[in-house]
């Protein structure tokens, strides 16, 4: 019984440490890469799909592929660092970070499907809604990230609301609408991650 209680106490201490520790699996280079992906996707859309308003499925394919590339890059970085790490705490933080952010990704994907199938005339709202949902994922993850990351979450929330307020069925599908929302946000995230986690800290 004493051994069981001791193990339970150790487990609780580890959980408390994980709640107060900072997750270092998100890196500035990965965030900056996703910003570059947004710009490259906007360029590709402007060249090969200039009339996206008349080809919404094509538009969604472009940006969903861009989102997939960014998610795969971030997930790969997290998994590799988790595998290389010999710290059980960092592995627990990786799981926590994924649990906090993944629901927003799932919600964004499901919202996209529902709007395409049942609210096709309102699909133009998606760029702004994606930004709002992304902000919620960042807000949910702030417990394991530097407190300055709330600036990025606030930016995405504001940018998403402005996008909904100022765009319409034509301008929402303009190639640079998504890039102007997501590229600055990801570059801002890269700067904050570099400044708070990587500058003068080496590569833990």
Order of alpha helices (4+ residues) and beta strands (2+ residues): alpha-alpha-alpha-alpha-alpha-alpha-alpha
